[in-house]
Amino acid sequence: MSGVFQPRNRQVKVLATLGPASSSEAMIARLHAAGADAFRINMSHGSHAGQGALIAAVRSVEQSSGRPITILADLQGPKLRVGRVAGGSAVLVKGQAFRLDMNDTPGDAARVHLPHKEIYAALAPGDRLLVDDGKIALRATTVSAHAIETIVESPGIIKDNKGVNVPDVVVPLPALTAKDRADLDFALDVGVDWIALSFVQRPEDVAEARRLIGGRAALLAKIEKPAALDRLEEILEIADAVMVARGDLGVELPPQNVPPAQKRIVALARSVGKPVVVATQMLESMISAPTPTRAEVSDVATAIYDGADAVMLSAESAAGDFPEAAVAMMDAIARQVEADPGYHGRVHFTAVSAGRSTAAAITAAAADISLAIGARAIACFTISGSTAGRAARERPSVPVLCLTPSQITARRMGLVWGIHAIVTRDVDSFEAMVAKSKRMALRSGLAKGGDPLVLIAGVPFSTPGTTNVVHVVRLIGDELKIY
């Protein structure tokens, strides 16, 4: 897969989840044409055969379009669930006593099986247990190795196998279950570009996943547990990117605490130059309606104004009635926000430390130069993608044209703000770099004759980590004829 293709004319990326409503190659092609830069495969659902078919369909669309497409495999993570309930459900009343225990017989209105011994070891009197996405809230009164006595604080109907959240403690569960390890092996074997790690609690969770991945994919840590917020800086040091996973985060935190948490995660990721994805319920009403609510549009716009690298669709594109319209709406919101004359100022609300390295200083200077001279793009040659990533962290006023001989690198750029990645042959001299940068900028439509272009690169060439050159050129119209 290679080729020169037109840019999206927006900087933020769109990540769309695939599912029953978007499983055919034809629909995936339509979602891609509508604006999806990356696709999420939810490893919680379906078989490896079905997931493999989705991945093959994405790669086929990629081949047809000539544009690198990013695939993210989202691991399920440890799922805590209650056992069965006699008759399938039971009504819990506010203020009543209710017990969770290790007895695997069907439960009732007085008790239910909780088959996770780790919770019994971690919980203490006063801690909460939230059942069924927080619809039922229980407060522990006494805890032993085999039973947890609670008082029902938020009543409701408890049903078979509903999920349990314990927001007040760190449960000593591995972030990777046996299923996750099998799914991870499969995803790496079929060549996905990013792995999303669910229910991260500690930096050690991320370190273990990174060890298992062994560089075969980039690693995104999903921030959906209060414990992860407490150690966010350490997690960001190890992960390649983070996601504001507002689904479970909104269960374990009071709803009013989620927006400040989102702002903090985005700002901290921005400050250290790691990509950040904002996800969950962004255009939720479009699961069943052809247009979103105004509040949802504002929610997406806020994430874009804050400088998120990507915004994500979940059920809207995976199982909704209007998957193509949802992607097109996300694309339209992004274009409108980025056309706002105040956008460039707002997106720099977070101070980004350039660091003390030569590469960081060069990319920061390139952003300043491009603004000062009215350049149309910043072009860089990169093998690993690190130079392009550094340029993007500065949130320059122009796109970053990432020229790379690595298809793997080009695909990973689909979650990074502002990068237009093209797979092309490597260069072996400064003159060849200048000539190819100018041709690619013209062919892709990022610039036209007479426009200035800022180049960044490393000399000697083909040596990762040597970004040390910033150079300004002006394009002329007949450079497309030079080969």
SVG drawing of the C-alpha trace seen along z (x, -y; Angstrom):
<svg xmlns="http://www.w3.org/2000/svg" viewBox="-38 -36 63 60">
<polyline fill="none" stroke="black" stroke-width="0.4" points="0.0,0.0 1.4,-3.3 0.3,-6.4 -0.4,-10.1 -3.9,-11.1 -5.8,-14.2 -5.7,-15.3 -8.8,-15.3 -8.5,-19.1 -8.8,-18.7 -6.3,-18.0 -8.2,-15.9 -8.6,-12.2 -11.9,-10.2 -11.9,-6.7 -14.9,-4.5 -15.9,-1.2 -16.8,1.6 -19.7,4.0 -22.8,5.6 -23.9,2.3 -20.5,1.9 -19.1,5.3 -19.2,5.4 -16.3,4.2 -18.7,1.9 -19.8,0.2 -16.3,-0.1 -15.4,-1.8 -18.3,-4.2 -17.2,-5.0 -13.7,-5.6 -14.9,-7.9 -17.1,-9.8 -14.1,-10.6 -13.0,-7.6 -9.2,-7.6 -9.0,-4.6 -11.2,-1.7 -11.6,0.0 -12.2,3.7 -13.8,4.5 -12.3,7.8 -15.1,8.3 -17.4,9.3 -17.3,12.0 -14.7,14.7 -11.2,14.4 -12.6,15.5 -15.1,12.7 -12.5,10.2 -10.1,11.3 -12.6,10.8 -13.1,7.2 -9.4,6.6 -9.0,8.1 -11.9,5.9 -10.2,2.8 -6.9,3.7 -8.8,4.2 -10.3,0.8 -6.8,-0.6 -5.4,1.0 -8.2,-0.4 -7.9,-3.9 -4.1,-4.2 -4.5,-5.9 -2.9,-4.3 -5.7,-3.1 -5.2,-2.6 -6.6,0.5 -6.9,0.5 -7.7,3.8 -9.5,3.0 -8.9,5.8 -11.8,6.7 -9.8,6.6 -11.0,8.2 -14.7,8.2 -16.2,8.4 -19.7,9.9 -22.3,11.2 -23.6,14.8 -27.1,16.0 -30.3,14.8 -33.3,17.2 -35.8,16.3 -33.3,14.0 -33.8,11.0 -34.7,9.7 -35.8,6.3 -33.5,4.6 -35.1,2.0 -33.3,-1.1 -31.9,-0.5 -32.3,3.2 -29.4,5.6 -27.9,7.5 -25.1,10.1 -22.5,11.0 -20.8,14.3 -18.9,17.3 -21.9,19.6 -22.6,20.3 -26.3,21.2 -28.7,18.7 -29.3,15.5 -32.4,13.7 -33.5,10.4 -31.3,11.2 -28.0,12.4 -26.1,13.2 -22.9,15.0 -19.8,12.9 -17.1,15.2 -14.1,12.9 -12.0,13.6 -9.8,10.6 -12.7,8.2 -13.1,9.8 -9.4,9.3 -9.4,5.6 -12.7,4.3 -13.3,2.7 -16.4,1.6 -17.6,-1.7 -16.5,-0.9 -19.0,-0.9 -19.9,1.8 -21.8,0.6 -23.8,3.2 -25.0,2.9 -23.2,-0.3 -24.0,-1.9 -27.7,-1.4 -27.5,0.3 -25.2,-1.0 -24.3,1.0 -22.2,-0.1 -20.2,2.6 -20.8,3.0 -18.8,6.1 -16.3,8.0 -14.9,11.5 -13.0,13.9 -16.3,15.4 -19.0,12.8 -19.6,9.1 -22.6,7.7 -23.9,4.5 -26.7,1.9 -28.6,0.9 -28.1,-2.8 -29.4,-3.0 -32.2,-0.4 -33.0,1.4 -33.4,4.8 -30.4,7.0 -30.1,9.4 -28.0,12.4 -24.3,11.8 -24.3,8.0 -21.0,6.2 -19.6,5.0 -17.5,1.9 -15.5,1.2 -14.4,-2.4 -13.0,-2.9 -10.2,-0.3 -7.5,1.1 -8.5,4.7 -5.4,6.8 -6.4,8.2 -4.1,8.5 -5.1,6.1 -4.6,9.0 -6.8,12.1 -6.2,15.4 -8.7,14.3 -6.9,11.0 -3.6,12.8 -5.1,15.0 -6.7,12.0 -3.5,10.0 -1.5,12.8 -4.2,13.0 -4.3,9.2 -0.5,9.0 -0.3,11.9 -2.8,10.3 -0.9,7.0 -3.1,4.5 -1.5,1.1 -2.6,0.2 -3.5,2.3 -5.9,0.7 -5.5,1.9 -8.7,1.8 -9.3,1.2 -5.7,0.0 -5.2,-0.6 -1.4,-0.8 1.6,-1.6 2.7,2.0 -0.4,3.1 0.9,1.0 4.5,2.3 3.3,5.9 1.3,5.3 4.2,3.5 6.5,6.4 4.1,8.9 3.6,6.6 7.3,6.4 7.2,3.5 4.8,5.2 2.1,2.5 1.7,-0.8 0.0,-0.7 -2.9,-2.8 -4.0,-2.8 -7.7,-3.4 -8.3,-5.6 -11.5,-4.4 -10.6,-3.7 -10.1,-6.2 -7.0,-4.4 -5.5,-5.2 -6.2,-8.9 -4.2,-8.7 -1.1,-7.4 -1.8,-9.1 1.7,-10.6 3.4,-7.2 1.0,-5.5 1.7,-8.2 5.4,-7.6 5.0,-4.0 2.0,-4.1 2.2,-5.4 -1.2,-7.1 -4.2,-7.3 -7.9,-7.2 -10.5,-9.1 -12.9,-6.1 -15.9,-7.9 -18.1,-4.9 -16.7,-3.1 -15.1,-6.3 -18.6,-7.7 -19.7,-4.7 -17.0,-4.8 -16.9,-8.6 -19.8,-10.9 -21.0,-12.2 -20.1,-15.8 -16.5,-14.7 -16.0,-13.3 -15.6,-16.6 -12.8,-17.8 -11.1,-14.3 -11.4,-14.5 -9.8,-18.0 -7.0,-16.8 -6.2,-13.7 -6.2,-15.6 -4.0,-18.4 -1.5,-16.1 -1.2,-13.9 -0.8,-17.1 1.9,-18.4 4.0,-15.3 3.4,-14.9 1.4,-11.6 -1.7,-11.2 -5.0,-11.3 -8.4,-9.9 -11.7,-11.1 -14.4,-8.4 -17.9,-7.2 -21.3,-8.6 -20.0,-11.4 -23.0,-11.2 -25.0,-8.6 -28.4,-9.7 -27.3,-8.9 -27.6,-5.2 -31.3,-5.7 -31.6,-9.2 -30.1,-10.7 -28.9,-13.8 -27.3,-14.4 -28.4,-16.6 -26.9,-20.1 -25.3,-19.0 -23.5,-16.1 -22.2,-18.4 -20.9,-20.7 -19.3,-17.8 -17.4,-16.7 -16.4,-20.3 -15.0,-20.8 -12.7,-17.8 -11.4,-19.2 -10.9,-22.7 -8.9,-21.1 -6.6,-19.6 -7.5,-15.9 -5.7,-13.8 -8.8,-11.8 -12.5,-11.5 -14.2,-8.1 -17.6,-6.7 -18.7,-3.5 -22.2,-2.1 -23.0,-4.9 -20.9,-3.3 -20.8,0.3 -24.5,1.0 -26.5,-2.1 -29.0,-2.8 -26.9,-5.6 -23.2,-4.7 -22.2,-6.6 -24.1,-9.7 -22.4,-9.5 -18.9,-9.5 -19.9,-12.3 -21.2,-14.4 -18.0,-13.9 -16.1,-15.0 -18.3,-18.0 -18.0,-19.1 -14.2,-18.9 -14.0,-20.9 -16.2,-23.6 -14.3,-23.9 -10.9,-24.0 -12.2,-26.7 -13.0,-28.9 -10.5,-31.8 -10.1,-31.3 -9.3,-27.6 -5.5,-27.9 -5.4,-30.0 -7.7,-27.8 -5.9,-24.6 -2.8,-25.9 -4.4,-26.3 -2.0,-23.7 1.7,-24.5 3.8,-21.9 7.3,-21.4 9.6,-21.0 12.2,-19.3 16.0,-19.7 16.7,-17.5 17.8,-18.8 14.9,-17.0 12.3,-18.7 13.8,-22.1 13.9,-21.6 10.2,-20.6 9.1,-23.4 11.1,-25.9 9.4,-24.4 6.0,-25.2 7.0,-28.8 8.6,-29.3 5.6,-27.9 3.3,-30.4 5.7,-33.3 6.2,-32.8 2.7,-31.5 3.9,-28.0 1.3,-25.6 2.8,-22.5 5.6,-21.0 7.3,-18.1 9.4,-15.5 11.1,-12.2 10.9,-9.7 11.3,-5.9 9.9,-5.5 7.4,-8.4 8.9,-10.1 9.8,-13.3 6.2,-13.6 4.9,-13.0 7.1,-15.7 5.9,-18.1 2.3,-17.3 2.6,-17.8 3.3,-21.5 -0.2,-21.7 1.2,-23.8 -1.1,-26.0 -0.5,-23.7 -0.6,-20.0 2.4,-17.7 3.4,-15.8 4.9,-12.6 7.0,-10.9 8.1,-7.4 9.4,-4.2 7.6,-2.3 4.0,-1.2 3.8,-0.3 4.7,-3.9 2.3,-5.4 -0.6,-3.4 0.1,-4.3 -0.1,-8.0 -3.9,-7.6 -4.4,-8.4 -2.1,-11.4 -3.3,-15.0 -2.5,-16.8 -0.4,-14.1 -0.8,-13.3 1.3,-10.2 2.5,-8.9 4.5,-5.8 7.4,-6.6 10.9,-5.4 13.6,-6.6 16.1,-9.2 19.8,-9.2 20.8,-12.8 19.6,-16.3 18.9,-17.3 16.8,-14.2 14.9,-15.0 14.1,-18.6 13.0,-17.5 10.8,-14.7 9.2,-16.8 8.3,-19.5 6.8,-16.9 4.7,-15.2 3.4,-18.5 2.3,-19.5 0.9,-16.1 -1.1,-15.7 -2.6,-19.1 -1.2,-20.3 0.5,-23.2 0.7,-24.8 3.3,-26.6 4.6,-29.7 3.9,-28.4 6.6,-28.1 7.2,-24.7 9.1,-24.0 11.2,-20.8 12.6,-18.9 14.8,-15.9 17.8,-14.1 21.2,-13.9 22.7,-11.3 19.6,-9.9 18.0,-6.6 19.2,-7.0 16.3,-7.2 16.5,-9.9 18.7,-12.3 16.3,-15.1 18.7,-18.1 17.7,-20.1 15.0,-22.7 14.9,-24.1 12.6,-26.4 11.9,-26.1 9.4,-27.6 7.5,-25.5 7.3,-26.1 4.6,-24.8 6.8,-22.6 8.3,-20.5 5.8,-17.8 7.8,-17.1 11.0,-16.3 11.6,-12.6"/>
</svg>
